[in-house]
Amino acid sequence: MKHKMAAWLRALLSVGLLATLIFAAGLISPPGKDPAAASPVVLDAPAGPQVFLPAIFRPAEPTPAPVPPPGTIQVFDADGVERDLAWLQDKYGDFIIQPAAEGDGPVYRIAALREQVDIDAALKVHILDEERAPLASIPVAWYWPDAPADPDCGPLGGVLPDMFEGRCEEAATGLDGLTHFFMGNGAGYSPELGQIGPHAVWVYGATKRSDLILGLGMLAGTANDHFNVEYRLEGGEAVPPTPTPSPTPPPPPPPPSSCGGTWDPRLDALGVTLEPAQRAPGESYWCLYEARWADAQEAAGLHHIYLDAVDAWGNRIVGQEMVVEWPGGSVTVIIEDKPPPEYGANFPMDNVLGSYSARVGGSQPSDRIAGMGLGTPEEPDFTIHTCFYLTFKWVP
């Protein structure tokens, strides 16, 4: 009897297991279920190979930096991190900003001060319009206590009480809205001793409304650390002054050398002279082929002697040594392969007329030009930024 009962139970369990498998496979619908609903859905596979398109994510368009409200002065360190005026004055001393004179019409406001370190000794002034577009041909005044006298320096309302009225150099901005002023040894100062830089800038012109900043220069003992100035024009379009046309200069006189070059006649008024090469008749030598001077306006803030050396066919001689001398010292510079119209080498001047001479280095005889330096025929004892452009030619 026990054996019959066990067989019956095993059969019942097998039937139940079989039914469960049939229902799970969808072959028979359970009671109360719609057979159609219970039937599995079979999707046709695509006939061809499947293609998966890559997802393309477009970055959001950058939001333009907002233009700060008028009267705001932004400060940026050398890494472009925004700071504040207190940070800048703590590092560079108590420079002074004099606001532009009250009135109507266009006004130039200081909008940003940007630190520059470990580069060159050139202070940059950038002038932009209200939409931050560069403004070209805007004259900028560059002040120091013994700068050249100029009654039209401005700005409207005058300079600070401790400054000398009517003293500045003037240089206009280029197409990029920039102008540069190179600083000499006298621009160094030490804020820890309570000093500020000797220079100031503003937009040039006795009738111009412009902020003025005094205390510009380079931190002593650093790699030319200073900060540049950015102006923003507010309240209308400024029309640059119409330059007075210069009279057409007379043709240059014959060169004082024998290789058929040019000699700027203004060099005579500066006291600059040519010393011909000491050579035997027929001996090859270096001839001064071009000697040209650039006044303060033409130099646009630069204060260099520019040098080049060419062969008999006018090709630059890369690697040629050039010597610049002054009382008690000299330096040798090398002609480099620079793109025209750049000269192959240059030397920055910081002393007045009569201080510098230049010649070609090496053992071959060379013409020598003497009496160069900063200043003008009218003010030879002032360090007015000017330039000299010299080309020496090999005469075989």
The 8 nearest C-alpha neighbors of each residue, nearest first, counted from 0:
[[1, 3, 2, 4, 5, 6, 7, 8],
 [2, 0, 4, 3, 5, 6, 7, 8],
 [1, 3, 5, 0, 4, 6, 7, 8],
 [2, 4, 6, 0, 1, 5, 7, 8],
 [3, 5, 7, 1, 2, 6, 8, 0],
 [6, 4, 8, 2, 7, 3, 9, 1],
 [7, 5, 9, 3, 8, 4, 2, 10],
 [6, 8, 4, 10, 5, 9, 3, 11],
 [9, 7, 11, 5, 10, 6, 12, 4],
 [8, 10, 6, 12, 11, 7, 5, 13],
 [11, 9, 13, 7, 8, 12, 6, 14],
 [10, 12, 8, 14, 13, 9, 7, 15],
 [11, 13, 15, 9, 14, 10, 16, 8],
 [12, 14, 10, 16, 15, 11, 17, 9],
 [15, 13, 17, 11, 12, 16, 18, 10],
 [16, 14, 12, 18, 13, 17, 19, 11],
 [15, 17, 13, 19, 18, 14, 12, 20],
 [16, 18, 14, 20, 19, 15, 13, 21],
 [19, 17, 21, 15, 20, 16, 14, 22],
 [20, 18, 16, 22, 17, 21, 23, 15],
 [19, 21, 23, 17, 18, 22, 24, 16],
 [22, 20, 18, 24, 23, 19, 26, 27],
 [21, 23, 25, 19, 24, 27, 20, 26],
 [24, 22, 20, 25, 21, 19, 26, 18],
 [23, 25, 21, 22, 26, 20, 27, 19],
 [26, 24, 22, 23, 27, 38, 37, 21],
 [25, 27, 24, 21, 22, 28, 38, 23],
 [28, 26, 25, 22, 21, 29, 34, 24],
 [29, 27, 34, 32, 22, 37, 30, 25],
 [28, 30, 32, 31, 27, 22, 34, 33],
 [29, 31, 32, 28, 33, 27, 34, 22],
 [32, 30, 29, 33, 28, 34, 37, 36],
 [31, 33, 30, 29, 28, 34, 37, 36],
 [34, 32, 36, 35, 37, 31, 28, 30],
 [33, 35, 37, 36, 28, 32, 38, 27],
 [36, 34, 38, 37, 33, 39, 32, 28],
 [37, 35, 33, 34, 38, 32, 39, 28],
 [36, 38, 34, 35, 33, 25, 28, 39],
 [39, 37, 35, 36, 25, 34, 40, 26],
 [38, 40, 37, 41, 25, 36, 35, 24],
 [41, 39, 38, 42, 37, 36, 35, 43],
 [40, 42, 39, 43, 44, 38, 37, 45],
 [43, 41, 44, 40, 45, 39, 46, 38],
 [42, 44, 45, 41, 46, 40, 47, 39],
 [43, 45, 42, 46, 47, 41, 49, 48],
 [46, 44, 47, 43, 48, 49, 42, 50],
 [45, 47, 44, 48, 43, 49, 50, 42],
 [48, 46, 45, 49, 44, 50, 43, 51],
 [49, 47, 50, 46, 45, 51, 44, 52],
 [48, 50, 47, 51, 45, 46, 44, 52],
 [51, 49, 52, 48, 47, 53, 45, 46],
 [50, 52, 53, 49, 54, 48, 55, 47],
 [53, 51, 50, 54, 55, 49, 56, 48],
 [54, 52, 55, 51, 56, 50, 57, 49],
 [53, 55, 52, 56, 51, 57, 50, 58],
 [56, 54, 53, 57, 52, 58, 51, 59],
 [55, 57, 58, 54, 59, 53, 60, 52],
 [56, 58, 59, 55, 60, 54, 61, 53],
 [59, 57, 60, 56, 61, 55, 62, 54],
 [58, 60, 61, 57, 62, 56, 63, 55],
 [59, 61, 58, 62, 57, 63, 56, 64],
 [62, 60, 63, 59, 58, 64, 57, 65],
 [61, 63, 60, 64, 65, 59, 58, 66],
 [64, 62, 65, 61, 66, 60, 130, 131],
 [63, 65, 62, 66, 67, 61, 131, 130],
 [66, 64, 67, 63, 62, 68, 130, 131],
 [65, 67, 68, 64, 130, 131, 129, 69],
 [68, 66, 65, 71, 69, 73, 70, 72],
 [67, 69, 71, 70, 66, 65, 72, 110],
 [70, 68, 71, 67, 233, 110, 108, 72],
 [69, 71, 68, 72, 108, 110, 109, 67],
 [72, 70, 69, 68, 110, 67, 73, 111],
 [73, 71, 110, 111, 109, 70, 74, 112],
 [72, 74, 111, 110, 112, 71, 75, 83],
 [73, 75, 112, 82, 83, 81, 111, 113],
 [76, 74, 81, 113, 79, 80, 82, 114],
 [75, 77, 114, 79, 78, 80, 113, 81],
 [76, 78, 114, 115, 79, 116, 75, 113],
 [79, 77, 76, 80, 75, 114, 115, 81],
 [80, 78, 75, 76, 77, 81, 113, 114],
 [81, 79, 75, 76, 78, 82, 77, 74],
 [80, 82, 75, 74, 79, 76, 83, 73],
 [83, 81, 74, 75, 80, 86, 76, 84],
 [84, 82, 74, 86, 85, 87, 73, 81],
 [83, 85, 87, 86, 88, 74, 82, 73],
 [84, 86, 88, 83, 87, 89, 82, 90],
 [87, 85, 89, 84, 83, 88, 82, 90],
 [88, 86, 84, 90, 89, 85, 91, 83],
 [89, 87, 92, 91, 85, 93, 90, 86],
 [88, 90, 86, 87, 92, 91, 85, 93],
 [89, 91, 87, 88, 92, 86, 190, 85],
 [92, 90, 88, 87, 89, 190, 93, 218],
 [91, 93, 88, 190, 195, 94, 89, 90],
 [94, 92, 88, 95, 195, 91, 214, 89],
 [93, 95, 214, 213, 92, 195, 88, 96],
 [96, 94, 213, 212, 93, 97, 214, 211],
 [95, 97, 212, 211, 98, 213, 94, 210],
 [96, 98, 211, 210, 212, 95, 99, 159],
 [99, 97, 210, 96, 100, 211, 209, 108],
 [98, 100, 210, 209, 208, 101, 97, 211],
 [101, 99, 156, 208, 155, 102, 98, 209],
 [102, 100, 99, 103, 208, 98, 156, 106],
 [101, 103, 100, 104, 208, 106, 99, 105],
 [104, 102, 105, 101, 106, 234, 208, 100],
 [103, 105, 234, 235, 106, 102, 233, 208],
 [106, 104, 234, 235, 233, 237, 236, 232],
 [105, 107, 208, 233, 209, 232, 108, 234],
 [108, 106, 209, 232, 231, 230, 233, 210],
 [107, 109, 231, 210, 230, 110, 209, 106],
 [110, 108, 230, 229, 111, 210, 231, 72],
 [109, 111, 72, 230, 229, 231, 108, 73],
 [112, 110, 73, 229, 72, 74, 109, 228],
 [111, 113, 228, 74, 227, 229, 226, 73],
 [114, 112, 75, 227, 226, 74, 76, 111],
 [113, 115, 226, 77, 76, 225, 75, 227],
 [116, 114, 77, 226, 225, 224, 113, 118],
 [117, 115, 224, 118, 223, 77, 222, 225],
 [116, 118, 222, 223, 224, 119, 115, 221],
 [119, 117, 116, 223, 120, 222, 115, 224],
 [120, 118, 121, 223, 117, 222, 116, 181],
 [119, 121, 223, 182, 181, 122, 118, 183],
 [122, 120, 181, 180, 119, 179, 182, 123],
 [121, 123, 180, 179, 227, 181, 120, 124],
 [124, 122, 179, 227, 178, 121, 125, 180],
 [123, 125, 228, 178, 177, 229, 227, 179],
 [126, 124, 177, 229, 176, 230, 228, 123],
 [125, 127, 230, 176, 134, 229, 231, 133],
 [128, 126, 133, 231, 131, 132, 134, 230],
 [127, 129, 232, 131, 132, 130, 231, 133],
 [128, 130, 131, 232, 233, 231, 127, 132],
 [131, 129, 128, 132, 127, 66, 231, 133],
 [132, 130, 127, 128, 129, 133, 231, 66],
 [131, 133, 127, 128, 130, 134, 129, 176],
 [134, 132, 176, 127, 175, 126, 131, 128],
 [133, 135, 176, 127, 126, 128, 132, 137],
 [134, 136, 174, 173, 176, 172, 137, 133],
 [137, 135, 172, 171, 173, 138, 239, 134],
 [136, 138, 171, 172, 135, 239, 139, 134],
 [139, 137, 171, 203, 170, 202, 169, 136],
 [140, 138, 202, 203, 170, 169, 171, 201],
 [139, 141, 203, 169, 201, 200, 168, 167],
 [142, 140, 200, 168, 167, 199, 169, 139],
 [143, 141, 167, 199, 198, 146, 200, 166],
 [142, 144, 198, 146, 197, 145, 199, 167],
 [145, 143, 146, 163, 142, 162, 166, 197],
 [146, 144, 143, 147, 381, 166, 382, 148],
 [145, 147, 167, 166, 143, 144, 142, 148],
 [148, 146, 166, 167, 149, 168, 145, 383],
 [147, 149, 166, 165, 146, 167, 150, 145],
 [148, 150, 165, 151, 166, 152, 147, 167],
 [151, 149, 165, 152, 148, 166, 153, 205],
 [152, 150, 205, 149, 153, 204, 165, 203],
 [153, 151, 204, 165, 203, 149, 150, 205],
 [154, 205, 152, 204, 155, 151, 203, 157],
 [153, 155, 205, 207, 157, 204, 156, 208],
 [156, 154, 206, 205, 207, 208, 153, 157],
 [155, 157, 100, 154, 158, 153, 99, 208],
 [158, 156, 154, 155, 153, 159, 164, 205],
 [157, 159, 162, 164, 160, 154, 156, 153],
 [158, 160, 162, 161, 157, 97, 163, 213],
 [161, 159, 162, 158, 163, 157, 164, 97],
 [162, 160, 159, 163, 158, 164, 144, 213],
 [161, 163, 159, 160, 164, 158, 144, 143],
 [164, 162, 144, 166, 165, 161, 158, 160],
 [163, 165, 166, 162, 158, 157, 150, 153],
 [166, 164, 150, 149, 152, 148, 163, 167],
 [167, 165, 148, 146, 147, 149, 164, 142],
 [168, 166, 142, 146, 141, 147, 140, 152],
 [167, 169, 141, 140, 147, 142, 146, 170],
 [170, 168, 140, 139, 141, 138, 167, 171],
 [169, 171, 299, 138, 139, 296, 300, 178],
 [172, 170, 138, 137, 136, 139, 178, 173],
 [173, 171, 178, 177, 136, 176, 135, 137],
 [172, 174, 135, 176, 175, 177, 136, 178],
 [173, 175, 135, 176, 172, 134, 133, 177],
 [176, 174, 173, 177, 133, 135, 134, 172],
 [175, 177, 133, 134, 135, 172, 126, 173],
 [178, 176, 125, 172, 175, 173, 124, 126],
 [177, 179, 172, 124, 123, 171, 173, 125],
 [180, 178, 123, 122, 121, 300, 124, 181],
 [179, 181, 300, 122, 121, 182, 123, 301],
 [180, 182, 121, 120, 301, 300, 122, 179],
 [183, 181, 120, 186, 121, 180, 184, 122],
 [184, 182, 185, 186, 349, 181, 120, 187],
 [185, 183, 186, 187, 182, 349, 217, 219],
 [184, 186, 183, 187, 182, 197, 188, 216],
 [185, 187, 216, 184, 183, 217, 182, 197],
 [188, 186, 217, 219, 185, 218, 216, 184],
 [187, 189, 219, 218, 196, 194, 195, 217],
 [190, 188, 191, 194, 192, 219, 218, 193],
 [191, 189, 92, 194, 193, 192, 91, 195],
 [192, 190, 189, 193, 194, 92, 90, 91],
 [193, 191, 190, 194, 189, 188, 195, 92],
 [192, 194, 190, 191, 195, 189, 92, 93],
 [195, 193, 190, 189, 192, 188, 92, 196],
 [196, 194, 214, 92, 190, 94, 188, 93],
 [195, 197, 214, 216, 215, 198, 188, 186],
 [198, 196, 214, 143, 215, 186, 216, 195],
 [199, 197, 215, 143, 142, 196, 214, 213],
 [198, 200, 213, 142, 212, 215, 141, 214],
 [201, 199, 141, 140, 212, 211, 142, 139],
 [200, 202, 211, 140, 139, 209, 203, 210],
 [203, 201, 139, 209, 140, 138, 204, 207],
 [202, 204, 140, 139, 138, 152, 153, 201],
 [205, 203, 153, 207, 152, 206, 151, 154],
 [153, 204, 206, 154, 151, 155, 207, 152],
 [207, 205, 155, 204, 154, 208, 153, 156],
 [208, 206, 204, 155, 154, 205, 209, 203],
 [209, 207, 106, 99, 155, 100, 154, 107],
 [208, 210, 99, 107, 106, 202, 207, 201],
 [209, 211, 99, 98, 108, 97, 201, 109],
 [210, 212, 201, 97, 96, 200, 209, 98],
 [211, 213, 96, 199, 95, 200, 97, 214],
 [214, 212, 199, 95, 94, 215, 198, 96],
 [215, 213, 196, 94, 195, 197, 198, 199],
 [216, 214, 196, 198, 199, 213, 197, 195],
 [215, 217, 196, 186, 187, 198, 225, 197],
 [218, 216, 187, 225, 224, 223, 186, 219],
 [217, 219, 188, 187, 224, 221, 189, 220],
 [220, 218, 187, 188, 221, 189, 217, 223],
 [219, 221, 218, 222, 187, 223, 189, 217],
 [222, 220, 223, 219, 218, 224, 217, 117],
 [221, 223, 117, 224, 116, 118, 220, 119],
 [222, 224, 120, 217, 221, 117, 116, 225],
 [225, 223, 116, 217, 218, 222, 221, 115],
 [226, 224, 217, 115, 114, 216, 223, 116],
 [225, 227, 114, 113, 115, 112, 228, 224],
 [228, 226, 113, 123, 112, 122, 124, 114],
 [227, 229, 112, 124, 111, 125, 123, 113],
 [228, 230, 125, 111, 110, 124, 126, 109],
 [231, 229, 109, 126, 110, 108, 125, 107],
 [230, 232, 127, 108, 128, 107, 110, 126],
 [233, 231, 107, 128, 106, 129, 127, 108],
 [234, 232, 106, 105, 235, 129, 107, 231],
 [233, 235, 105, 104, 106, 232, 236, 103],
 [236, 234, 105, 233, 237, 104, 232, 106],
 [237, 235, 238, 105, 234, 232, 233, 128],
 [236, 238, 105, 239, 235, 232, 106, 137],
 [237, 239, 240, 236, 137, 241, 136, 235],
 [240, 238, 137, 237, 136, 241, 138, 242],
 [241, 239, 242, 238, 137, 138, 136, 204],
 [240, 242, 239, 243, 238, 244, 136, 137],
 [243, 241, 240, 244, 239, 245, 136, 138],
 [242, 244, 245, 241, 240, 246, 239, 247],
 [245, 243, 242, 246, 241, 247, 248, 240],
 [244, 246, 243, 247, 248, 242, 249, 296],
 [247, 245, 248, 244, 249, 243, 242, 250],
 [246, 248, 245, 249, 244, 250, 251, 243],
 [249, 247, 246, 250, 251, 245, 264, 265],
 [248, 250, 251, 247, 252, 246, 264, 263],
 [251, 249, 252, 248, 247, 264, 253, 263],
 [252, 250, 264, 249, 263, 253, 262, 261],
 [251, 253, 254, 250, 264, 262, 261, 263],
 [254, 252, 255, 251, 261, 262, 259, 260],
 [253, 255, 262, 256, 261, 260, 252, 259],
 [256, 254, 253, 257, 273, 262, 261, 275],
 [257, 255, 254, 258, 287, 286, 275, 259],
 [256, 258, 259, 255, 254, 286, 260, 288],
 [259, 257, 260, 256, 286, 288, 394, 287],
 [260, 258, 257, 254, 288, 261, 256, 253],
 [261, 259, 288, 289, 258, 254, 262, 287],
 [262, 260, 289, 254, 288, 290, 263, 259],
 [261, 263, 290, 254, 264, 289, 291, 251],
 [262, 264, 291, 265, 266, 290, 251, 261],
 [265, 263, 266, 267, 262, 251, 252, 268],
 [266, 264, 268, 267, 263, 269, 292, 291],
 [267, 265, 269, 264, 271, 268, 263, 270],
 [266, 268, 270, 269, 265, 271, 264, 272],
 [269, 267, 265, 266, 270, 376, 271, 264],
 [270, 268, 266, 376, 267, 271, 265, 375],
 [271, 269, 267, 268, 370, 272, 266, 353],
 [270, 272, 370, 266, 269, 369, 267, 371],
 [273, 271, 369, 368, 270, 370, 274, 267],
 [272, 274, 368, 367, 275, 369, 366, 271],
 [273, 275, 367, 366, 368, 276, 272, 369],
 [276, 274, 366, 273, 277, 367, 256, 365],
 [275, 277, 366, 365, 364, 278, 274, 367],
 [276, 278, 364, 275, 279, 365, 366, 274],
 [279, 277, 276, 282, 364, 280, 284, 283],
 [278, 280, 282, 281, 277, 283, 364, 276],
 [281, 279, 282, 278, 283, 277, 284, 276],
 [280, 282, 279, 283, 278, 395, 284, 394],
 [281, 283, 279, 280, 278, 284, 395, 364],
 [284, 282, 395, 394, 281, 285, 393, 364],
 [283, 285, 364, 394, 365, 363, 393, 286],
 [286, 284, 365, 393, 392, 391, 366, 394],
 [285, 287, 392, 391, 366, 288, 393, 365],
 [288, 286, 391, 289, 366, 390, 392, 256],
 [287, 289, 260, 391, 390, 392, 286, 261],
 [290, 288, 390, 261, 389, 260, 287, 262],
 [291, 289, 389, 262, 388, 263, 261, 390],
 [290, 292, 263, 388, 387, 262, 289, 389],
 [291, 293, 387, 386, 388, 294, 263, 266],
 [294, 292, 386, 297, 298, 385, 387, 295],
 [293, 295, 385, 297, 296, 298, 292, 386],
 [296, 294, 385, 298, 384, 297, 299, 383],
 [295, 297, 299, 298, 294, 170, 169, 293],
 [296, 298, 293, 294, 299, 295, 385, 386],
 [297, 299, 295, 301, 293, 385, 296, 300],
 [300, 298, 170, 296, 297, 301, 295, 171],
 [299, 301, 180, 298, 384, 179, 181, 170],
 [300, 302, 298, 299, 181, 303, 384, 385],
 [303, 301, 384, 385, 386, 348, 347, 300],
 [304, 302, 347, 386, 346, 348, 305, 301],
 [303, 305, 387, 346, 345, 386, 388, 347],
 [306, 304, 345, 388, 344, 389, 342, 387],
 [307, 305, 389, 344, 345, 390, 342, 343],
 [306, 308, 390, 343, 342, 391, 389, 344],
 [309, 307, 391, 390, 316, 315, 392, 319],
 [310, 308, 315, 392, 314, 313, 316, 391],
 [309, 311, 393, 313, 314, 312, 392, 315],
 [310, 312, 393, 313, 394, 392, 309, 395],
 [313, 311, 310, 314, 309, 392, 393, 315],
 [314, 312, 309, 310, 311, 315, 392, 308],
 [315, 313, 309, 310, 312, 316, 311, 308],
 [314, 316, 309, 308, 317, 313, 310, 307],
 [317, 315, 309, 308, 319, 318, 314, 310],
 [318, 316, 334, 335, 319, 336, 315, 343],
 [317, 319, 334, 333, 335, 316, 320, 336],
 [318, 320, 334, 317, 333, 316, 321, 308],
 [319, 321, 333, 360, 332, 359, 331, 318],
 [322, 320, 359, 360, 332, 331, 358, 333],
 [321, 323, 331, 358, 360, 357, 330, 359],
 [324, 322, 357, 330, 329, 356, 331, 358],
 [325, 323, 329, 356, 355, 328, 357, 322],
 [324, 326, 355, 328, 354, 329, 327, 356],
 [327, 325, 328, 324, 354, 355, 329, 356],
 [326, 328, 325, 329, 324, 354, 355, 330],
 [329, 327, 325, 326, 324, 330, 323, 355],
 [330, 328, 324, 323, 325, 322, 331, 327],
 [329, 331, 323, 322, 332, 324, 328, 321],
 [332, 330, 322, 321, 320, 323, 333, 329],
 [333, 331, 321, 320, 322, 330, 344, 334],
 [332, 334, 320, 318, 319, 321, 335, 344],
 [333, 335, 343, 318, 344, 317, 319, 307],
 [336, 334, 343, 317, 337, 333, 318, 344],
 [335, 337, 317, 343, 338, 334, 315, 318],
 [338, 336, 335, 343, 341, 339, 342, 340],
 [337, 339, 341, 340, 336, 342, 343, 335],
 [340, 338, 341, 337, 342, 343, 336, 315],
 [339, 341, 338, 342, 337, 343, 307, 336],
 [342, 340, 339, 338, 337, 343, 344, 305],
 [343, 341, 307, 344, 306, 305, 340, 337],
 [342, 344, 334, 335, 307, 337, 306, 336],
 [345, 343, 334, 306, 342, 305, 333, 335],
 [344, 346, 305, 304, 306, 303, 347, 343],
 [345, 347, 304, 303, 348, 305, 344, 323],
 [348, 346, 303, 302, 304, 349, 345, 301],
 [349, 347, 303, 302, 350, 372, 346, 373],
 [348, 350, 183, 347, 373, 351, 382, 184],
 [351, 349, 372, 373, 348, 354, 382, 352],
 [352, 350, 373, 372, 382, 374, 380, 354],
 [372, 353, 351, 371, 373, 354, 379, 374],
 [370, 352, 354, 371, 372, 355, 351, 369],
 [353, 355, 352, 372, 325, 370, 371, 351],
 [356, 354, 325, 371, 324, 370, 372, 353],
 [355, 357, 369, 324, 368, 323, 370, 371],
 [358, 356, 323, 368, 322, 367, 324, 369],
 [359, 357, 367, 322, 321, 365, 366, 360],
 [358, 360, 321, 322, 365, 320, 361, 285],
 [361, 359, 321, 320, 322, 358, 362, 331],
 [360, 362, 363, 359, 320, 364, 321, 319],
 [361, 363, 364, 360, 365, 359, 284, 285],
 [364, 362, 361, 284, 365, 285, 283, 360],
 [363, 365, 284, 276, 278, 277, 285, 362],
 [366, 364, 285, 276, 284, 359, 358, 286],
 [365, 367, 276, 275, 286, 274, 287, 285],
 [368, 366, 358, 274, 357, 273, 365, 275],
 [367, 369, 273, 356, 357, 272, 274, 358],
 [370, 368, 356, 272, 271, 371, 355, 273],
 [353, 369, 371, 271, 355, 354, 352, 356],
 [372, 370, 355, 352, 353, 369, 354, 271],
 [352, 373, 371, 351, 354, 350, 353, 355],
 [372, 374, 351, 382, 352, 383, 385, 384],
 [375, 373, 383, 379, 382, 381, 351, 378],
 [374, 376, 379, 378, 377, 269, 383, 373],
 [377, 375, 269, 379, 378, 268, 374, 270],
 [376, 378, 375, 379, 374, 269, 380, 268],
 [379, 377, 375, 380, 376, 381, 374, 147],
 [378, 380, 374, 375, 376, 381, 352, 377],
 [379, 381, 378, 351, 374, 382, 352, 373],
 [382, 380, 374, 383, 379, 378, 351, 147],
 [383, 381, 373, 374, 351, 384, 350, 380],
 [382, 384, 374, 373, 381, 385, 147, 295],
 [383, 385, 302, 295, 373, 300, 301, 382],
 [384, 386, 302, 294, 295, 298, 293, 373],
 [387, 385, 303, 293, 302, 304, 292, 298],
 [386, 388, 292, 304, 291, 305, 293, 389],
 [389, 387, 305, 291, 290, 304, 306, 292],
 [390, 388, 290, 306, 289, 305, 307, 387],
 [391, 389, 307, 289, 288, 308, 306, 287],
 [390, 392, 287, 308, 288, 286, 285, 307],
 [393, 391, 309, 286, 285, 288, 310, 308],
 [392, 394, 285, 310, 311, 284, 395, 286],
 [393, 395, 284, 283, 311, 285, 392, 286],
 [394, 283, 393, 284, 311, 282, 281, 285]]
